[in-house]
Amino acid sequence: MTRPREFDEDQALDAALQLFWEKGYEAVSLSDLTSGMGIQRPSIYAAFGNKQGLFEAALRKYTRDHSSNARAKLQNTASVKEAFRSYFESIVEEGYDDGPSRGCFCINTMVELAPHDRKMEILTREHQMYLAALFQETIEKGIRSGEFGNDMNAQVMAQTLVVSLIGLTVMMKSRPERSFIDNSVKTLLNLLE
C-alpha cells in the first residue's frame, strides 16, 4: 500500500516553479529545491521522478494557468480590440513593476532549454500553438461582430500577435526604454484596425 504524501504537492510544485522561474533550470540545484519546497530529496523523487520531471510538472502547471488567465483576459471584454490592447499593455506593466523582471516562464524555457531538449521544444511549442488558437478564436469573434473586416486573415494575424508577444516578453526582461516598448505595442495593435 502506498503511503500518503506528507506534503502538499501543489504547494511544493508552486515553490519549485518560482525557483525555476527565478533562476532557470540549470542554475537551480537539488539543495535549492529541497530548501525552497520544504521537502527532502526522496519526496521529490517519489512525487516527480527527478529534477527534470519536477521541471516538466512546473512548466505544465504554468502553461495551464497562463492559458487560463489569457483566455479570461481576452474573453471577458466586450470589445476584441480593447481585450488585445489590455492584454498587451498588462504585459508591459508587469515588465516595469518594481520586482524582478522574470519574463514568461514558458518563453524562458523556450530560450534556455528548447534548442537542445526535444521534450521542452514540444511543450513550449504546444503553448505557442494554444495561444495562436486562442488569439485566432478571439479575432474571429471580432470579425463576426464587425469590429474587424471580413478581409482580415485571423490565422495570420494570430500568429503575428504570438510572435510579437514572445519578442515583447523577452525584451521586457531587460526593461528597455519605455517609449520604445509603448510605440512598438501601439504599432502592433494598429494592425488590428
N, C-alpha and C positions, 0 to 999 in steps of 0.2 A: 504494500500500500504506500502511495506517495505521501510524503509529509507535506502539509500545507505550508505555503510560503510564510516566512516570518517577517516579511516586509511588504510595503505597499508597492507593487510593481509599477503602477502608473506614476507614482511619486518618484521612484527611483529612476524611471525612464526619463521623466522631466528633468531631473538633476543631471543625468548623463547628456541629454540633449543640450542643456545650457553649457556644459563643459565643452562638448564637441563644437558647438556654435561659436563659443568664445575663442577657442584655441585651434580648432581644426583637428582632423582625425589623427594625423601623425604626431602632433605635439602633446596629445593627451595620453598620459601613462595610466597603467592599471592602478597605480597608487592614487593618482588624481581621481580616478573613477570610484575607487572604494571609499575614499575620503568624502568626495562630493555626494555620492549616493547614500552614504551611511550604511553600506553593507560590505561583506567580505568577498574575496575572490571566488570562493566556492559558490556563493549565491549568484554571482554574476554568471558563472559558467553554467549553473543549473538552470537559470532563467533564460539566458540569451546565447549560450554556447561558447562565445568568445568575444573579444573586443569588436571584431568585425560584425558579428551577429548583433551585438548591442548597438553599434553604429547604424546598422541597417534598420533595426527596430525604431531607433530615434528618428531616422530620416523618414521612414514611413509614417510615423506619428506626425512629424512636422508637415509633410506634404498633405496628409489628410486634413489636419487643422487649417493649414494655409488655404487649401482648396475650398474648404467650407466657408472660411472667412471671405475669400474673394467672391464666391457665389453670393453670399449675403450682401456684400457691399454693392455688387453690380445689379442685383435683382430687387433690392429694396428701395429703389429710387424710381420715380415715375418717368423721368427723362433719361434716356440712354446716354445722351451726350453728357448730362450732369453726372451720371453714375461713373463714366470713364474719367471725367475731369476730377471728381472727388477721389477716385481710386488712385490715380497717378499723383495727385497732389498730396495724398496721405503718405505715399512712399517718400516723397521729397521731405515732408515734415518730419517723418520718423528719422530720416537720414541726417537731419540737422538738430535732432534732440541733443541734450547735454550728455547723454550716456555714451557708451562705446558704440562706434559705428560698425556693427557686425554684418550688415547686409542681410541677404536672404540665405538661410541655411542650405536650401536646396541648390541655389546658384553657387554658393561657396563650395559645395560638394562637387558640382559640375566642373568647377575650375581646378580644385585640388585633386580629385580622385578619378573623375570620368576618363581623362586621357589615358590612364593605364589600368583601369579596373572596369572590365566589361559590365559587371553587375551594376556598378554605380552609374555607368553610362546609360544603361537601360532604365534604371529607376529615375534618374534626373530627366531623361527624355520623356518618360511617361508623364511626369509632372508638366513639362512644357506642352505636351500634346493635350493634356487635360485643360490647361489654361487657354490654349488656342481654341479648343472646342467650346469652352465657356465664353470666351470673347466672341467667337463666331455666333453662338446662340444669342448673345446679347445684341450684337449688331443686326442679326436677322429680325429680332424683336423691333429694333429701331426702324428697319426697312418696312416692316408690316405696319407700324404705327404712323409712318410717313415722316419720321424725323430724319431719315436718310433716303436718298433717291434710290429707285429700283436699279440703277446702273452701278451701285456700289457692290464690289465683289467682297462679300462678307468673309470668305475664307482667306483671301489675300490680305485684307485689312486686319483680320485677327492675327495672322502670322506676323505681320509687320508690328503690331502692338506687342506681341510676345517678345520679339527680337529687341524692340525698344525698351521694354520692361527689364529684360536681362541686362542690357547695356546700362540703363539708368541705375539699377541696383548695384552693379559692380562699381560704377563711378561714384556712387554715394558713399562708398567705403572710405574714400579719400576726401570727402567734403569739399568738392570744388567750389569755386566762386558761385554764389547763389544765383546771380543773373545768368550765368552760363546754363545752369540747370533749368531755371524758370523759363528762359527763352526757348530752350530745346523742347520742354514739355508743352509749352504753348504752341509751338510749331507742329509738334506731333499731333496734338488734339485738333489742330486746324484741318488735319487730314479727314477728320470726321464731319467736316462742314459740307 
